[in-house]
């Protein structure tokens, strides 16, 4: 997910996307613990996407 895409979203869309990413992160943690994760790079990608969304949400609330 690119930062331009995130900035173009509404706060409701950002909150929904954040929830979905957290669910996916939770599932990937379990897959990693059991050794079933196939796309190991996805864990880092999700972590960075969550940070992007939280940053944009915080900026929009402050404005």
C-alpha positions as CSV (number, residue, x, y, z in Angstrom):
1,X,0.0,0.0,0.0
2,X,1.4,3.3,-1.1
3,X,1.3,6.5,1.1
4,X,-0.7,8.3,-1.7
5,X,-3.4,5.6,-1.5
6,X,-3.6,6.0,2.3
7,X,-3.8,9.8,2.2
8,X,-6.7,9.6,-0.2
9,X,-8.8,7.5,2.1
10,X,-11.4,8.8,4.5
11,X,-10.9,8.2,8.3
12,X,-13.6,5.5,8.2
13,X,-11.9,3.7,5.4
14,X,-8.6,4.0,7.2
15,X,-10.1,2.5,10.4
16,X,-11.5,-0.4,8.4
17,X,-8.3,-1.0,6.6
18,X,-6.4,-0.9,9.9
19,X,-8.7,-3.5,11.4
20,X,-8.3,-5.8,8.4
21,X,-4.5,-5.5,8.5
22,X,-4.4,-6.3,12.2
23,X,-6.4,-9.4,11.6
24,X,-4.1,-10.5,8.8
25,X,-1.1,-9.8,11.0
26,X,-2.6,-11.9,13.8
27,X,-3.1,-14.8,11.4
28,X,0.4,-14.5,10.0
29,X,1.8,-14.6,13.5
30,X,0.2,-18.0,14.1
31,X,1.3,-19.2,10.7
32,X,4.9,-18.2,11.5
33,X,4.8,-19.9,14.9
34,X,3.7,-23.2,13.3
35,X,6.1,-22.8,10.4
36,X,3.3,-22.6,7.8
37,X,3.9,-19.0,6.5
38,X,4.8,-19.0,2.8
39,X,5.3,-15.3,2.2
40,X,7.6,-14.2,4.9
41,X,8.0,-10.7,3.4
42,X,4.3,-10.1,4.0
43,X,4.8,-9.8,7.7
44,X,7.1,-6.8,7.3
45,X,4.8,-5.3,4.7
46,X,1.8,-5.4,6.9
47,X,3.7,-3.9,9.8
48,X,4.7,-1.0,7.7
49,X,1.2,-0.5,6.3
50,X,-0.2,-0.4,9.8
51,X,2.3,2.3,10.7
52,X,1.4,4.3,7.6
53,X,-2.3,4.2,8.4
54,X,-1.8,5.1,12.0
55,X,0.4,8.1,11.0
56,X,-2.2,9.4,8.5
57,X,-5.1,8.9,11.0
58,X,-3.2,10.8,13.7
59,X,-2.4,13.6,11.2
60,X,-6.1,13.9,10.0
61,X,-7.3,14.0,13.6
62,X,-4.9,16.8,14.5
63,X,-5.9,18.9,11.5
